[in-house]
Amino acid sequence: MSQPLTSHRPVWGILLKIGAIALFTIMSAMIKAATEEVPVGQAVFFRSFFAIPIIVIWLMARKELRHGLIAQRPMGHVWRGVIGTSAMALTFIGLSLLPLPEVTAIGFATPIFTLIFAALLLGETIRRVRISAVAIGLVGVTTMLSPRLGGGDNLSTLAAVGALCVLVATILRGLVQIHIRRLVQTEHTAAIVFYFSLTASALGLLTLPFGWVFPTTTTLTMLVASGLIGGVAQILITSSYRFAPASLLAPYDYVSMLFAVILGYVWFAELPTLVMLAGATLVIFGNGIVIWRESRLGLVHGKARPMIDMKGG
């Protein structure tokens, strides 16, 4: 199995996490720009396929390639791939229809939905603290979505579709986290990372008959770069948990909002609305309660909950 986590170098872990978040945000911006020209299925393929060489090289360097090719539960990887790829595709649709900061903010609700699924599917007990966190988070999500669901002209309708796609993607990512908790009981981390990229590539390729286009040189470069950058970011974020516990690193996910606001403004001339920021603040506050509670439980039980952070699905 994977090497144990250590908190002996927390600063290094934090730097790796922030670096990964920055790369993931750049990747999202590239996908947003590319989907102005190419269909979402094509973007999913490039994002997944060109991450595979980076992952393979990393596994070879760590002498873990054989672990990445061993699957004790093949169907578990298939289902993880199907759900995760669906979340990725829906997120890419959202990126094509909504501002980058808004997609980022709605995605912050993933831990809230993970908590709900943990209670429903894993039988975990949710007491008042966690119930409060879920309630606050859901109010925040509703706040962010409310301006998009009012109806109106075609642009408003497209924005509503985009918002709902991102919401469903966020729910699916919460489900993926629960599935990964089960997979790590028998599967090596390398196998989970490798087979997800492989499955997502295959599913993306299946959309070829449904309208792929030959992109311009600029768009093709962004598509290839999105996969390479996504692969590097996945390695950084996975490595970060080797140097610091999940409870310490979790708050740094919200640095992505800063990166998204900067990139959204510079690249797409987008600015977050006050309503979106208010909703995002509520979601972050709810997540903060979850992080605090998980940290306390980790202290009580002597260890943090195992966690694998899979961005983009």
Buried (B, 14 or more C-beta within 10 A) or exposed (E): EBEEBEEEEBEBBBBBBBBBBBBBBBBBBBBBBBBEBBBBBBBBBBBBBBBBEBBBEBBEEBEBBEBBBEBEBEEBBBBBBBBBBBBBBBBBBBBBBBBBBBBBBBBBBBBBBBBBBBBEEEEEEBEEEBEBBBEBBBBBBEBBBEBBEEEEEEEBEBBBBBBBBBBBBBBBBBBBBBBBBBBBEEBBBBBBBBBBBBBBBBBBBEBEEEEBEEBEEEBBEBBBBBBBBBBBBBBBBBBBBBBBBBBBBBBBBBBBBBBBBBBBBEBBEBEBEEBBBEBBBBBBBBBBBBBBBBBEEBEEEEEBBBBBBBBBB
